[in-house]
Amino acid sequence: MTEKQTDYGRLLIGEKMELFAEAVRLAVAQKEASESTNFTWAFTGGSTPQAWYQWAAETDAIPAEVLASTHFTVSDERCVPLNSDESNFGNAERKLLAPKSVPVEHRHPWVVAYEPEKAAEAYRRTMQLLNPPGKAYDVCFLGMGDDAHTASFFPGSELLKSDGSVFFAAVDTPQKGWRLTITPTGLQACGLIVVMTLGAGKAEALKRVLEGDDALLDAPSKILKTCADKVVWLVDEAAASQLS
Ligand SMILES: O=C(O)[C@H](O)[C@@H](O)[C@H](O)[C@H](O)COP(=O)(O)O
């Protein structure tokens, strides 16, 4: 892997499998260094995490002790039932948490049965019980869309203008409906943020975020500059192909 420092965090460029392994290594190292009573690790949505879950389950990549003693959730969620293929937590549970027998009391989905604002409030309370004051998650995984969105911050998102200083929120997203998401304030309250960005389809967006002069509202992943000291980008050669 090659490493570069950017204004948006550390950038590691390598092969998919080494990036998958590095994601585990980073999270496990964070846990080993952590003094948290309840270590919290949030996954995310999209196709990359789903491939990572399958790899992690098949290869036993995550140590059993970590699986048994970590509280798992997702950093953003669509308002769909858990048994939907569109459910980010549902996918994590089906592909990794259930096959690896993570204790049910350590699985923390957003409560999508509530209307979105209530679901966000219920989730804030759950996370407040698990985490010390001022902490959103110990580890937060994110992806980036080819429109440069991350979490549920799509271009033009109100959350990028003002998130009310809460760590988690409901947001009505044009054409995509309601979503539940960590906020920019929440990202700043994470211990470690890992952004996995793979494939040629991400090359232009990655260039715009890391090296372009777009406004934050047009390239939302630029929000990661506000917490760059905690951010590690895991990027393959195809996604990095337009970087200078
Ligand atoms: O629910 C989602 O889909 C995530 O919030 C979203 O931010 C995702 O991480 C990116 O779109 C990357 O997705 P891919 O892994 O499919 O590229």
The ligand as an SDF file (V2000), in Angstrom:
LIG
                    3D

 17 16  0  0  0  0  0  0  0  0999 V2000
  -26.6570    3.9120    2.4930 O   0  0  0  0  0  0  0  0  0  0  0  0
  -25.7390    4.1410    1.7060 C   0  0  0  0  0  0  0  0  0  0  0  0
  -25.7370    3.7560    0.5320 O   0  0  0  0  0  0  0  0  0  0  0  0
  -24.5550    4.9020    2.2200 C   0  0  0  0  0  0  0  0  0  0  0  0
  -25.0290    5.8370    3.0220 O   0  0  0  0  0  0  0  0  0  0  0  0
  -23.7610    5.5750    1.1390 C   0  0  0  0  0  0  0  0  0  0  0  0
  -23.1170    6.7410    1.6190 O   0  0  0  0  0  0  0  0  0  0  0  0
  -22.7230    4.6440    0.5780 C   0  0  0  0  0  0  0  0  0  0  0  0
  -21.7340    4.4050    1.5450 O   0  0  0  0  0  0  0  0  0  0  0  0
  -22.0910    5.1940   -0.6760 C   0  0  0  0  0  0  0  0  0  0  0  0
  -23.0950    5.4680   -1.6060 O   0  0  0  0  0  0  0  0  0  0  0  0
  -21.0960    4.2340   -1.2770 C   0  0  0  0  0  0  0  0  0  0  0  0
  -21.7460    3.0900   -1.7140 O   0  0  0  0  0  0  0  0  0  0  0  0
  -21.0030    1.9360   -2.5110 P   0  0  0  0  0  0  0  0  0  0  0  0
  -20.2420    1.1320   -1.5240 O   0  0  0  0  0  0  0  0  0  0  0  0
  -22.1380    1.1590   -3.1300 O   0  0  0  0  0  0  0  0  0  0  0  0
  -20.1260    2.5840   -3.5090 O   0  0  0  0  0  0  0  0  0  0  0  0
  1  2  2  0
  2  3  1  0
  2  4  1  0
  4  5  1  0
  4  6  1  0
  6  7  1  0
  6  8  1  0
  8  9  1  0
  8 10  1  0
 10 11  1  0
 10 12  1  0
 12 13  1  0
 13 14  1  0
 14 15  2  0
 14 16  1  0
 14 17  1  0
M  END
$$$$
